[in-house]
Amino acid sequence: MKPEEAAQQIRNKAPAYGEAKAQRVYLEEFRKSQKALLMKDALEMGYEAANAQEREAYADPKYHQLLKGLAAAIEKEETLRWEIEAARLDIEVWRTREATNRVQDRAHQ
């Protein structure tokens, strides 16, 4: 891959990576709010102890759904991150080859 193509690939993926990271961070933060809301629901259902409320929150299908969404967000973010890293490595490989070519050209002069 030409370095220009690799750099363009990075530029093309950067917005999607930013969105994926924002989604992941949002879900990580929302997980705390969701847990608090579910613990509040458990309190209203008669669970007085905080550990019982927490257990009920973690067992709730809404919490499980949130975790699935978080897993998907992490997967998307990591996929984009490694695609960008691969493009960076393509540029580094090109640089190394060019440097090697310059050294060889000087050696043959």
C-alpha positions in Angstrom: 0.0 0.0 0.0 1.3 3.5 -0.9 1.8 5.8 2.1 -0.7 8.3 0.7 -3.3 5.5 0.6 -2.5 4.5 4.1 -2.7 8.0 5.4 -6.0 8.5 3.6 -7.3 5.3 5.2 -6.4 6.7 8.6 -8.2 10.0 7.8 -11.3 8.1 6.6 -11.5 5.9 9.7 -10.8 8.6 12.2 -14.4 9.9 12.5 -15.8 6.5 12.9 -13.2 5.7 15.5 -14.1 8.9 17.4 -17.8 8.0 17.3 -17.0 4.4 18.5 -14.9 5.6 21.4 -17.5 8.2 22.4 -20.2 5.5 22.4 -18.0 3.2 24.5 -17.3 5.9 27.1 -20.9 6.9 27.2 -22.0 3.3 27.8 -19.4 2.9 30.5 -20.7 6.0 32.3 -24.3 5.1 31.7 -23.7 1.7 33.3 -23.2 3.5 36.6 -26.5 5.4 36.2 -28.3 2.3 35.1 -27.1 0.4 38.1 -28.2 3.2 40.4 -31.6 3.3 38.8 -32.0 -0.5 39.1 -30.9 -0.4 42.7 -33.5 2.3 43.4 -36.1 0.0 41.8 -34.9 -2.8 44.0 -35.3 -0.6 47.1 -38.9 0.2 46.0 -39.5 -3.6 45.7 -38.5 -4.0 49.3 -34.8 -4.8 49.2 -33.3 -2.7 52.0 -29.7 -3.8 52.0 -27.4 -2.2 49.5 -25.8 -5.6 48.6 -29.3 -7.0 47.8 -30.1 -4.0 45.7 -26.8 -4.4 43.8 -27.5 -8.1 43.2 -30.9 -7.3 41.8 -29.5 -4.6 39.6 -26.8 -6.9 38.2 -29.4 -9.6 37.6 -31.8 -7.3 35.7 -32.2 -7.9 32.0 -31.8 -4.1 31.3 -28.3 -4.3 32.8 -27.5 -7.4 30.7 -28.6 -5.6 27.6 -26.4 -2.6 28.5 -23.4 -4.9 28.9 -24.1 -6.4 25.4 -24.2 -2.9 24.0 -21.0 -2.0 25.8 -19.3 -5.2 24.4 -20.4 -4.3 20.9 -19.1 -0.7 21.3 -15.7 -2.0 22.5 -15.5 -4.4 19.6 -16.2 -1.6 17.1 -13.7 0.8 18.7 -11.0 -1.8 18.9 -11.5 -3.0 15.3 -11.2 0.6 14.1 -8.2 1.3 16.3 -6.3 -1.7 14.9 -7.3 -0.9 11.3 -5.8 2.6 11.9 -2.7 1.1 13.5 -2.3 -1.3 10.6 -2.3 1.7 8.2 0.3 3.4 10.4 2.5 0.3 10.2 2.1 0.3 6.4 3.6 3.8 6.4 6.4 2.7 8.7 7.2 -0.2 6.4 7.3 2.1 3.4 9.6 4.5 5.3 11.9 1.6 6.2 12.0 0.3 2.6 12.8 3.8 1.3 15.6 4.2 3.8 17.0 0.9 2.8 16.8 1.8 -0.8 18.7 5.0 -0.2 21.4 3.2 1.7 21.7 0.6 -1.1 21.8 3.4 -3.8 24.7 5.1 -1.9 26.6 1.8 -1.6 26.4 1.3 -5.4 27.7 4.7 -6.3 
